[in-house]
Amino acid sequence: MAKTNPFDFIQQVRSEAAKVTWPTRKETMITTAMVFVMVVVASIFFLVVDQVIGWGVRSVILGLGG
């Protein structure tokens, strides 16, 4: 692989960075809101699953002990 000098490398990096399509402020805000909503939904889901599993384990342990 051929080596490039630092000047050429910086030019290539700037050229590639110019091709990037950056999201608008609105798109960023919508995506951020969607992430927060999904975090809340996942948290509630795992809370419910944890409570159900805990209830099942407690009922088995108490059922065997009694």
N, C-alpha and C positions, 0 to 999 in steps of 0.2 A: 504494500500500500504506500502510495507516495505521500511524503510529508508536505504540509502546507505551512507557509510562514504565518506568523501571528496576524499580520495585516489582512491576508486573504481569509483567514479563519474568521476574523471579526466581520469582514464584509459578507461572508456566507451566512453568518449568524444573523446579521441585520436583515439580509435578504429573506431568510426563512421567517424571521419574526414579523416582517411586513406582510407575509401571506396569511398570518393568523387572523381568524375572524373572531373578534372579541364580542361577548354578549352585551346587550344593551343593559341599562340600569333596570328597566322593567323586567327583563328576562332574569336577571340576577335576583331581584326581589321575589319574583314568583317561585323560582327554584328554591330559594332559601325558605320561603314559607312552606313549600311542599316537603322539604326535609324536616322542618319542625313538626309538621302534622304527622308525618310517618314515624317520627321518634315517639310522639305521644301515643299513636296507635300501637306501635310495637311494645311500648312500656305497659300499656293497659293489657295487651294480649299476654305478655309474660307474667304480669301480676296475677291475672286470672288463672293461668296454667299453674303457677306456683301455688296458689291457694288450693286448687283442686288436688294437686299432687300431695300437698301437705295434709289436706283433709283425708285423703285416701290412706296415707301412711299412718296418721294418727288413729284412724278407725281400725286398721289392721293391728297396730300395736296394742291399743286399748282392748280390742276384741280378743286378742290372744292372751292378754294379761288378766282379763276378767273372768 
